[in-house]
């Protein structure tokens, strides 16, 4: 019965279940081998080199900082309320305070963002920015590279880097 239930769940979600048979056997108590022990297993515990992020989606604050330092023509969009923006923001960021705006005002500001340049969005803790990200993705399919910071932005580190870079 459990197998039928899982099969139904996977089909409903459009997922294809993939299992490590050795691990499945060990969970069932029929084997003591681990997934790391196999002919195709990776012997090194070193993490792979970071790759360029996908063309959209969330970035950790640390990854976002590195991306901000290397992205050419980056547009930084701060979606926090104006009072938070005035306290602290990334140098050069555009403030689109979605909590202070109507949906129509928000849409007009998103439509003013330049085409063909990468966009990095953020708020203060990564809580309201995912919704703003989805809105921008829907409104602006012409902007193909859109990210958001999933967490607390590293304002000080970036602004110090910009100040040193500008010298």
The 8 nearest C-alpha neighbors of each residue, nearest first, counted from 0:
[[1, 3, 2, 4, 5, 6, 7, 8],
 [2, 0, 4, 3, 5, 6, 7, 8],
 [1, 3, 5, 0, 4, 6, 7, 8],
 [4, 2, 6, 0, 1, 5, 7, 8],
 [3, 5, 1, 7, 6, 2, 8, 0],
 [6, 4, 8, 2, 7, 3, 9, 1],
 [5, 7, 3, 9, 4, 8, 2, 10],
 [8, 6, 4, 10, 5, 9, 11, 3],
 [9, 7, 5, 11, 10, 6, 12, 4],
 [8, 10, 14, 6, 12, 11, 7, 13],
 [11, 9, 13, 7, 12, 8, 14, 6],
 [12, 10, 8, 13, 9, 7, 14, 6],
 [13, 11, 9, 14, 10, 8, 7, 15],
 [12, 14, 10, 11, 9, 15, 8, 7],
 [15, 13, 9, 12, 10, 16, 11, 8],
 [14, 16, 9, 17, 13, 10, 12, 6],
 [15, 17, 14, 18, 9, 6, 5, 10],
 [18, 16, 15, 19, 20, 14, 23, 9],
 [19, 17, 20, 16, 23, 22, 21, 15],
 [18, 20, 22, 21, 23, 34, 17, 24],
 [19, 21, 23, 22, 18, 24, 34, 25],
 [20, 22, 24, 23, 19, 34, 25, 32],
 [23, 21, 25, 24, 19, 20, 34, 33],
 [22, 24, 20, 26, 25, 21, 19, 27],
 [23, 25, 27, 21, 22, 29, 26, 30],
 [24, 26, 30, 28, 22, 31, 27, 23],
 [27, 25, 23, 28, 24, 22, 29, 30],
 [26, 28, 24, 25, 29, 23, 30, 22],
 [29, 27, 25, 26, 30, 24, 31, 23],
 [28, 30, 24, 27, 25, 31, 26, 23],
 [31, 29, 25, 24, 32, 28, 21, 27],
 [30, 32, 25, 33, 29, 28, 24, 21],
 [33, 31, 30, 21, 25, 36, 34, 22],
 [34, 32, 35, 36, 22, 21, 31, 25],
 [33, 35, 36, 22, 21, 19, 37, 32],
 [36, 34, 33, 40, 37, 41, 42, 32],
 [37, 35, 34, 33, 40, 32, 38, 39],
 [36, 38, 40, 39, 35, 34, 33, 41],
 [37, 39, 40, 36, 41, 35, 42, 34],
 [40, 38, 37, 41, 36, 35, 42, 34],
 [41, 39, 37, 35, 38, 36, 42, 34],
 [40, 42, 43, 39, 35, 44, 37, 36],
 [41, 43, 40, 44, 35, 36, 39, 45],
 [44, 42, 45, 41, 46, 40, 47, 35],
 [43, 45, 46, 42, 41, 47, 35, 40],
 [46, 44, 43, 47, 48, 42, 41, 49],
 [45, 47, 44, 48, 43, 49, 41, 50],
 [48, 46, 49, 45, 50, 44, 43, 41],
 [47, 49, 50, 46, 45, 51, 52, 44],
 [50, 48, 47, 51, 52, 46, 62, 65],
 [49, 51, 52, 48, 47, 53, 62, 66],
 [50, 52, 53, 49, 54, 66, 48, 62],
 [53, 51, 50, 54, 55, 58, 49, 56],
 [52, 54, 55, 51, 56, 144, 50, 146],
 [55, 53, 144, 52, 145, 143, 56, 146],
 [54, 56, 145, 146, 144, 53, 57, 143],
 [57, 55, 146, 147, 145, 58, 54, 53],
 [56, 58, 147, 149, 146, 148, 59, 55],
 [59, 57, 148, 63, 149, 62, 147, 60],
 [58, 60, 62, 149, 61, 148, 63, 150],
 [59, 61, 63, 152, 62, 148, 150, 64],
 [60, 62, 64, 63, 59, 65, 153, 58],
 [63, 61, 59, 65, 64, 60, 58, 66],
 [64, 62, 66, 60, 61, 65, 58, 59],
 [63, 65, 67, 61, 62, 66, 60, 68],
 [64, 66, 62, 68, 67, 63, 61, 69],
 [65, 67, 63, 69, 68, 64, 70, 62],
 [68, 66, 64, 65, 69, 70, 63, 73],
 [67, 69, 65, 66, 70, 64, 157, 160],
 [68, 70, 66, 67, 71, 65, 73, 64],
 [71, 69, 67, 73, 66, 68, 72, 117],
 [70, 72, 73, 69, 117, 116, 67, 68],
 [71, 73, 116, 70, 74, 117, 118, 115],
 [74, 72, 117, 71, 70, 118, 116, 75],
 [73, 75, 118, 117, 119, 76, 72, 116],
 [76, 74, 92, 119, 118, 120, 93, 73],
 [75, 77, 120, 93, 92, 94, 119, 78],
 [76, 78, 94, 121, 79, 122, 120, 93],
 [79, 77, 96, 95, 122, 97, 94, 121],
 [80, 78, 122, 96, 77, 83, 84, 81],
 [81, 79, 96, 82, 83, 98, 99, 84],
 [80, 82, 84, 83, 96, 85, 79, 94],
 [81, 83, 85, 80, 84, 86, 79, 87],
 [84, 82, 86, 85, 81, 80, 79, 87],
 [83, 85, 81, 87, 88, 86, 82, 79],
 [84, 86, 82, 83, 87, 81, 88, 80],
 [87, 85, 83, 84, 82, 88, 81, 80],
 [88, 86, 84, 85, 83, 89, 154, 155],
 [89, 87, 84, 90, 154, 92, 86, 85],
 [88, 90, 92, 154, 91, 158, 157, 87],
 [89, 91, 92, 158, 88, 161, 157, 154],
 [90, 92, 89, 93, 75, 74, 88, 76],
 [93, 91, 75, 89, 90, 76, 77, 94],
 [92, 94, 76, 77, 75, 95, 91, 74],
 [95, 93, 77, 96, 76, 78, 92, 84],
 [94, 96, 78, 97, 77, 93, 76, 108],
 [97, 95, 80, 78, 79, 99, 98, 81],
 [96, 98, 100, 99, 78, 95, 105, 79],
 [97, 99, 96, 100, 80, 79, 78, 101],
 [100, 98, 97, 96, 80, 101, 81, 95],
 [101, 99, 97, 98, 104, 105, 102, 96],
 [100, 102, 104, 103, 105, 99, 97, 98],
 [101, 103, 105, 104, 106, 100, 97, 107],
 [102, 104, 106, 101, 105, 107, 100, 108],
 [105, 103, 107, 101, 106, 102, 100, 108],
 [104, 106, 102, 108, 103, 107, 100, 97],
 [105, 107, 103, 109, 104, 108, 102, 110],
 [108, 106, 110, 104, 105, 109, 103, 111],
 [107, 109, 111, 105, 110, 106, 104, 95],
 [110, 108, 106, 111, 107, 112, 105, 135],
 [109, 111, 107, 108, 112, 106, 139, 138],
 [112, 110, 108, 109, 113, 107, 114, 106],
 [113, 111, 109, 110, 114, 108, 74, 116],
 [114, 112, 111, 116, 115, 110, 74, 142],
 [115, 113, 116, 142, 141, 112, 139, 117],
 [114, 116, 142, 113, 117, 141, 143, 144],
 [117, 115, 114, 72, 73, 113, 118, 142],
 [116, 118, 144, 73, 145, 74, 72, 115],
 [119, 117, 74, 145, 73, 75, 146, 144],
 [118, 120, 146, 75, 147, 145, 76, 74],
 [121, 119, 147, 76, 77, 75, 146, 148],
 [122, 120, 77, 148, 147, 128, 78, 76],
 [121, 123, 79, 78, 128, 125, 77, 124],
 [124, 122, 151, 125, 152, 79, 121, 150],
 [123, 125, 151, 150, 126, 122, 152, 149],
 [124, 126, 150, 149, 122, 128, 123, 127],
 [125, 127, 124, 128, 129, 122, 150, 123],
 [128, 126, 129, 130, 125, 122, 131, 78],
 [127, 129, 131, 130, 121, 122, 125, 126],
 [130, 128, 132, 131, 127, 133, 126, 147],
 [131, 129, 133, 132, 128, 127, 134, 126],
 [132, 130, 128, 134, 129, 133, 135, 127],
 [131, 133, 129, 135, 130, 134, 128, 136],
 [132, 134, 136, 130, 131, 135, 137, 129],
 [135, 133, 131, 137, 132, 136, 138, 130],
 [134, 136, 138, 132, 137, 133, 139, 131],
 [137, 135, 133, 139, 134, 138, 140, 132],
 [136, 138, 134, 135, 139, 133, 140, 132],
 [139, 137, 135, 136, 134, 140, 110, 109],
 [138, 140, 141, 136, 142, 135, 137, 110],
 [139, 141, 142, 136, 137, 138, 143, 135],
 [140, 142, 139, 143, 114, 115, 138, 136],
 [143, 141, 140, 139, 115, 114, 144, 116],
 [142, 144, 141, 145, 140, 54, 117, 115],
 [143, 145, 54, 117, 55, 142, 118, 146],
 [146, 144, 55, 118, 119, 117, 143, 54],
 [147, 145, 56, 119, 55, 57, 120, 118],
 [146, 148, 120, 57, 119, 121, 58, 56],
 [149, 147, 58, 121, 60, 150, 57, 59],
 [148, 150, 125, 59, 57, 58, 147, 60],
 [151, 149, 125, 124, 148, 60, 152, 59],
 [150, 152, 124, 123, 125, 60, 153, 149],
 [153, 151, 60, 154, 150, 123, 148, 121],
 [152, 154, 156, 155, 60, 157, 151, 64],
 [155, 153, 157, 89, 156, 152, 158, 88],
 [154, 156, 158, 157, 153, 159, 89, 160],
 [157, 155, 159, 153, 154, 158, 160, 64],
 [158, 156, 160, 154, 159, 155, 161, 153],
 [157, 159, 161, 155, 160, 156, 154, 90],
 [160, 158, 162, 156, 157, 161, 155, 163],
 [159, 161, 157, 163, 158, 162, 164, 156],
 [162, 160, 164, 158, 159, 163, 165, 157],
 [161, 163, 159, 165, 160, 164, 158, 166],
 [164, 162, 160, 161, 166, 165, 159, 158],
 [163, 165, 161, 162, 166, 160, 159, 158],
 [164, 166, 162, 163, 161, 160, 159, 158],
 [165, 164, 163, 162, 161, 160, 159, 158]]
